[in-house]
Structures are given as structure tokens and as C-alpha cells.
Amino acid sequence: MKRKPIIAVIMDENTSTGGNLYETSKSYFTALARSGALPFGIPYLPQIVDPVVEEFDGFLSVGGRIKFPEHWYVEGDQSQYAPSERLSVELALMEGFLARNKPVLGICNGMQMLGCLHGCRMVSDVCSSRPGAINHDQGGGLLHEVIVQAGTKMADIFSAETFSVNTYHREAIVELSADVIATAHGADGVVEAIEVPSRSFAMGLQWHPELLDADTHPGARIFDAFVEFASLR
């Protein structure tokens, strides 16, 4: 019997209320398990980075609100969030998985990290920085349309040109590097998904697919594709 792929899931924390607790949605773990993986939560312990990178088959960078380096932002902008021990451990994990060409999936905060590690730049408040942008920081009560870029790996995964997604983010990538492709945009032009073509699977989404209906929603198919690539390791 073939072994199920094991996926490292970086934990999030309660940065808004002291940063003394790990707080990560169960939905990430449920979505990965449904797709056939064995997910494990990873704490902020630098000494476990190397063993995790070596032994695990894929890395999931979850949503969160933590202080990113100032040089990741456009000139004159900077993070409005609190510092977190998560940053250094997560950077080491993501860089390690990418260096070994093991699959990496970034959701919300994780997409921004993946993009900025490859030269993209972001803003701390897309609604005030981009004329005409909708308020993307409204939680699950607001859905907005995304348009998928044809000819990308992600387009093959979604098998849909447009669909509606949830929106929970204030920050957003606004400048792409030559190493990153935008694979979906909102109707307001905001980058909603990216991929790194030089890697077998390095993709990021601004929406939260773990909260979408896995049986019917195209935007949730990313987990099946992620786990499938991880099973090839």
C-alpha cells in the first residue's frame, strides 16, 4: 500500500492578542486529509526546520497577519502588523522546500511570502493604495469574482475561467517579478493567485480554499493537485 504524503503546515498565532498561542483553522488539516495527505502542524522552533524539510513531502503556508520585512513593500510602505516568531521559521521552511523542488502552497499570507521571496512587492492596504479596488478585508460574508489566466498550471487545475471566492486580506502583491506569473486577478485587477514556473509546484492563492466546498468549487481543487504532487516525492 502506497504511503500517504505528509504535509508540513506552519501554525498561525494570535498576534492580535499577545502572540502567546498557536491559532490555526482546523479547515486546513481537514482539506489536506480529504485530499489524501497526512498533515502535521509545525511550531516556531528553528531546530526542527532541517528535519521537516528533509522528511516531509510538501509545505503549506497558511493565512495570518504578521510583520513582513520592509523591503517587501513598495517604496514608502510597510507592514501594519505585529512582529512574529513565525517569520524566520517559515522563511527557512519555505526556502528549504523550494530548494528541494518539493511542492509549496501559500494561502493569503503564504502567497505574499512566496511572491516576495521571488522578487514581488506588495502594499499594506490594497483598498487605499489602488483606486477602484474593492474592500478585500471583509471575511467570508463577501464573495468576489476572479478571472483565471489561461495557459497556466493553475488554469489546468481549476478547469474554470471565472468563479467567486471569499476575501480576507488587506495586503496584496502589486508588483510582479520576472520569476512569478499572476494566474488569477480580481475584477478590480488585484492579483489573486500566482505560480512560480521554475518549480514543479509553487503556487499561492489570496482566497481561502479550505473554506470552500471541496466537492463543487473550482477554487478548492488546489488541495487535490497539491497532494498529488506531494505524493510523487
N, C-alpha and C positions, 0 to 999 in steps of 0.2 A: 504494500500500500504506500502510495506516494506521500511524503511528508508535507504537511501544510506549511506555507511560508509564514515566517514570523516577522511581524512588523513592529518597529520601534515607534512609539507615539510620545512625542515630547509632552510633558504635562504643562498645563497653564497654571496660573496662580492668581490669587485675589489682590492684585496690585492696587486696586482702588480702596481696599480696606486693610492695609497693613502689610500685605505680601507674606503672611505667615502660614498660609495654607495653599496646598495644591487644589485647584478647582478646574476640573476638566469634564466636559459634557460626556455622558455615557454613550451618546449617539455615535461618536467617532468609533468606539470599540464595537458597538452593535453593527455598524455599517461594514466594518472590516471583517468581522466574524461572518456576517451574512454572505460576503463575497468569497469566503473560504480561507481566510487568514486567521492566524493566532496573534492578536495584538497585545502588546505589553506597554504599560505606562513607564516613561523614563524620567526620573527625577533630576535635579540640577546638581549632579555630583561629577566633577571633572574626571575623577579616576575611573569612571565606568565608560567613558567615551570610546576608548580604543576597543575594549571587548564588545561593545554594542555594534560598532561599525564593522568589526570583523565577523561577528556571529549572526547578525540579523540580516534579513533579505530585502528590507525596504524601510524607508523612513517617512513618517507622516508628521508634518509641521502644522500644528493646529492654530486656530484663531486665538487672538489675545490682544492686549493693549500694553505694550512695553516700550521703553525708550530706545529708539534706534540711533546709530551714530549720525552726527550732524551732516557729514559729507554724503549721506544717502539722500539728502533732500536737495531741492533746487536752492539756488543761492538766496540767502535771506530767510530761509525757512528752517524749522527744526521741530523735533518731536514735542508734543504736549503731554506725553505720558510719563509715568514714574519709571525710574530705573528698575531692572530686574536681574537677578542671578541667572535667569533663563537665557539671556542673550548669549553669553560666552559659550555655554554648554551647547546650545542649539546651533550656533555657528560652527563649532567644531564637529558636531554630528552631521550637519548638512554638507559641509565641505568634505568630510570623510566618505560619506555615501556617494557623493558626486564623483570624487576622485576614483572610486572603485566602479563607477558606472552602475551602481545599484539604484533602483528606482526611488525617486523622491517626489512626494506630492505635498504641495503647500496650499493651505486653505487660509484665506484672508490675510492675517499677519504673516503666515507662511509663504504666501505668494509674493508679498512685498519683499521678504527676506531673500527668496530665491531670485527675484528680479534684480535687486540691488547688489547681490553677490556677483551678478553678471553685468554690472555697469549701468543699470537703470537708475532713474532718480524719481523721487516721489514728493508729494506735498502732504502737509499735516492736516489740511481741511479742504477736501476737494470741492465742497459746496461753495465756499467763499473764494477759492482760488480759480475756479473755472466758470466763466459766465455761461449760464444756461444749464449747469449741472443740477440734477435733482438732489434732494437730500438723501444720501445713501445710508445714513446712520439712523434708520427708523425701525430696525428689528424685523421680526417675522410678519408684522402686520402689513408691510409694504412689499409688493412684488413689482419688478420692472423687467422689461424685455431686454434680452441680449441677442446680438447678431453674431453668429459663428463664422469665422474666416474659413472659406473653402480651401481645400488643398492642404490643410494642416493635419497632424496626427490627431489632434483633439476633435476635429470635424469628423474623422472616421469613427471615433469613439461615440460621439453624441448622435450621429446619424440624423441630425436635425439642423435646419438653418437658423431658426429662431425659437426661443422659448422664454418663459418668465421665471425669474429667480428671486430669492429673498435677498435682503441687503442689510448689513450690519456694520459697515465700515465708514470711518471718517477719512482716513488716509487713503491715498491711491497713487499708483505709478502714473506719471505723466510724461516721462521721457524714457524711450526705449533705447537700448544699446544694439549694436550690430549682432550681438550674440543671442538676442531674445526676440521671439516673434509674438505679437499680440494675436491670440486665437479667438477672442471674443471681445466685443465692445457693447456698452450700453447704448440705448437710443440717443443718449446725450453725449456720446463719444468717449466716455470714460472706459479705460481698459479694464475688462472684467475677467480675462483669462490670458495666460501666457504659456509658452513652452520654450525649452532650450534645445534646439535641433541637434546640437553636438552630443547629446546624451540619449540613451535608449528610451528613458522615461524620466523627464524632469519637467513637471507641469504644475501650474498654480491657478487657483480659482479665487475670485473675490467673494463669491457667494458660498453658502454653507450647504454642500450636497448631502451631508449627513442628516440634515433636517428635511430633506425632500423625499417623496415617495419613491422608494427604490424600484418598485415594480412598474411604474408608469412614467416617471420624469426623466427626460433625456439627460439633464444636468447631474443626475445621481449615478450615471453609468461609469463615471470616472473611477469609482471604487473597484468595480469588476476588472477594468483594464489595469489598474494599479496592481491589484493582487495577481492578475495573470502574469504580468511582467516579473513580479517578485517570485513567482513560482518557477521561473526559468533559471533562477540563480543557482 
